[in-house]
Amino acid sequence: MSISDNLLAIKNRLPASCKLVAVTKTQPVEAIQEAYRAPHRLFGENKAQELLTKADALPADIEWHMIGHLQTNKVKALAPVVSLIHGVDSLRLLEEINKQAAKNLRVIKCLLQVHIAAEETKFGFAEDEVLDLIAGGRIGEHVRVEGLMGMATFTDNKDQVHSEFKRLRTLFEKIKSLPLPPSVAMRELSMGMSGDYEIAVEEGSTMVRIGTAIFGERPRQETH
Ligand SMILES: *Cc1c(COP(=O)(O)O)cnc(C)c1O
């Protein structure tokens, strides 16, 4: 199957309410061009420099999402280019995004990453930290928190994956029902990757981030 066949097959399996972020980390520009011709316009990278290099080499109508852990010192370069930052996991990072967005006279959309997996190593806020952050009134006017993002445990245990995504969905609905500051609007729930996106969709995902199921195995192993 070609990249465009894979894209089409996945899109056909997603409800219309669910967006597909094609994850292109470590993939060559040629692979992205093939997806672009499919046509696909929404791509995700997990490293700031790689995103910038690819954005430079590819058409300007591509929407670039930063999906990985983001260091504050990378925000400045990313700010003019990125359209959504999925992995915001600290107030400090959110403040830096706000500052750099202001310098670029724009509002940058962000998702708060919530730690839902059993694994210790994943980044993200605890659920009560997310609630505190939203209630805290310290979110600047140059960021807009559009929703939540999470990664389930990497396991064959489907019940566990279901229950982790369900917890994130429940938190999302809970926040949605609260009085929210102007810089927060719960509309996106980014969850689901190649191995678990069908479960994520059943649990209410509005945005899946899929790499290997579109492009095949990655040419080299990503590092953090
Ligand atoms: C790499 C990555 C993905 C995509 O993973 P696949 O298993 O290749 O679909 C999704 N989300 C994040 C945060 C990633 O780093």
The ligand as an SDF file (V2000), in Angstrom:
LIG
                    3D

 15 15  0  0  0  0  0  0  0  0999 V2000
    5.4680    9.4180   17.1780 C   0  0  0  0  0  0  0  0  0  0  0  0
    4.2540    9.9460   17.8390 C   0  0  0  0  0  0  0  0  0  0  0  0
    2.9760    9.5910   17.3970 C   0  0  0  0  0  0  0  0  0  0  0  0
    2.7270    8.6230   16.2530 C   0  0  0  0  0  0  0  0  0  0  0  0
    3.1400    7.3310   16.5730 O   0  0  0  0  0  0  0  0  0  0  0  0
    2.8180    6.1030   15.6100 P   0  0  0  0  0  0  0  0  0  0  0  0
    2.8290    4.9390   16.5130 O   0  0  0  0  0  0  0  0  0  0  0  0
    3.9100    6.0780   14.5880 O   0  0  0  0  0  0  0  0  0  0  0  0
    1.4960    6.3420   14.9800 O   0  0  0  0  0  0  0  0  0  0  0  0
    1.8800   10.1460   18.0510 C   0  0  0  0  0  0  0  0  0  0  0  0
    2.0330   11.0110   19.0720 N   0  0  0  0  0  0  0  0  0  0  0  0
    3.2530   11.3770   19.5200 C   0  0  0  0  0  0  0  0  0  0  0  0
    3.3380   12.3340   20.6430 C   0  0  0  0  0  0  0  0  0  0  0  0
    4.3930   10.8600   18.9170 C   0  0  0  0  0  0  0  0  0  0  0  0
    5.6040   11.2450   19.3800 O   0  0  0  0  0  0  0  0  0  0  0  0
  1  2  1  0
  2  3  1  0
  2 14  2  0
  3  4  1  0
  3 10  2  0
  4  5  1  0
  5  6  1  0
  6  7  2  0
  6  8  1  0
  6  9  1  0
 10 11  1  0
 11 12  2  0
 12 13  1  0
 12 14  1  0
 14 15  1  0
M  END
$$$$
